[in-house]
Amino acid sequence: MLYRQVGGPAVTRQQLTALAEIATWPNVTVQVLPVHRRRQRGHGRPLVILAFPDPEDPPVAYVEGLMGDVYVEAAEEVDRFTLAWTHLVTQALDPPESAQ
C-alpha cells in the first residue's frame, strides 16, 4: 500500500525508488490501484496466477492468507481468481499513470 508510510519518509523514498526501477524491467508491469477505485472487497492479499508454457500444464492460482498459502488448481476456481485479477487490472491506473 503506497499510502501507508512505514519506517519514515527516507524509507518510503527508497521503497518508491526501488519500485520505479523494477517497473522498468521488461517482465514487470506496475499498476497502482487508487483508493477511490477500490470497489471490491477481499483484495489486499497477494494473488498470483501461474501460467506455464506447456499447454498440458493448466494455470494455478496462488494465494497467501492468514492460515497459510493456498494453491488452487481446479479450473473453475482458477477462473474466478483470474476474473478478480482482471477486475483489479481494469480499475488500476495504466503503467505510465502509475509511474507518475
C-alpha positions in Angstrom: 0.0 0.0 0.0 1.6 3.2 -1.2 -0.4 5.4 1.1 0.7 3.7 4.3 4.1 5.0 5.4 6.3 2.5 7.3 9.7 3.5 8.5 9.5 7.2 7.8 10.0 9.4 4.8 13.5 8.2 3.9 12.5 4.5 3.9 9.4 5.3 1.9 11.5 7.2 -0.7 13.8 4.2 -1.0 10.9 1.9 -1.5 9.3 4.0 -4.1 12.6 4.4 -5.9 13.1 0.7 -6.0 9.5 0.2 -7.2 10.1 2.7 -10.0 13.3 0.9 -11.0 11.5 -2.5 -11.0 8.7 -1.0 -13.2 11.3 -0.5 -16.0 12.1 -4.3 -16.2 10.8 -5.9 -19.4 9.0 -8.7 -17.5 7.3 -6.5 -14.9 4.2 -4.3 -15.1 3.4 -2.0 -12.1 -0.1 -0.6 -11.8 -1.4 1.5 -8.9 -5.0 0.9 -7.7 -6.1 4.3 -6.2 -8.1 4.1 -3.0 -11.2 5.7 -4.6 -11.3 2.9 -7.3 -11.3 0.0 -4.8 -14.8 -1.3 -5.2 -14.3 -5.0 -4.4 -13.7 -6.5 -1.0 -11.3 -9.2 -0.3 -8.4 -7.7 -2.1 -5.1 -6.7 -0.5 -3.7 -10.2 -0.1 -1.0 -11.3 -2.6 -2.6 -13.2 -5.6 -0.6 -14.8 -8.3 -1.9 -16.6 -11.4 0.8 -19.1 -12.5 0.8 -19.8 -16.3 3.1 -22.3 -17.9 4.4 -22.5 -21.4 3.4 -26.2 -21.9 -0.4 -26.3 -22.7 -0.5 -29.6 -20.9 0.1 -27.7 -17.6 -3.0 -25.7 -16.7 -2.8 -22.4 -14.8 -2.7 -22.4 -11.0 -3.7 -19.6 -8.6 -1.6 -19.0 -5.6 -3.0 -17.0 -2.6 -1.3 -16.0 0.6 -3.5 -16.0 3.7 -3.5 -15.8 7.4 -4.0 -19.6 7.7 -1.2 -20.4 5.2 -0.6 -20.3 1.5 -3.0 -22.0 -0.9 -2.5 -23.3 -4.4 -5.8 -23.5 -6.3 -5.8 -25.9 -9.3 -9.5 -26.5 -10.1 -10.2 -24.8 -13.4 -13.4 -23.1 -12.2 -11.7 -21.7 -9.1 -8.7 -20.5 -11.1 -11.2 -18.8 -13.5 -12.7 -16.9 -10.5 -9.2 -15.7 -9.4 -8.4 -14.7 -13.0 -11.7 -12.7 -13.2 -10.9 -11.0 -9.9 -7.4 -10.2 -11.2 -8.9 -8.8 -14.4 -11.2 -6.5 -12.4 -8.3 -5.2 -10.4 -6.2 -4.5 -13.6 -9.1 -2.7 -15.3 -9.6 -0.5 -12.2 -5.9 0.3 -11.8 -4.1 3.2 -13.4 -2.2 2.3 -16.5 1.6 1.9 -16.2 2.5 5.4 -17.2 -0.1 6.9 -14.9 1.1 4.6 -12.1 4.7 5.8 -12.6 3.6 9.3 -12.1 
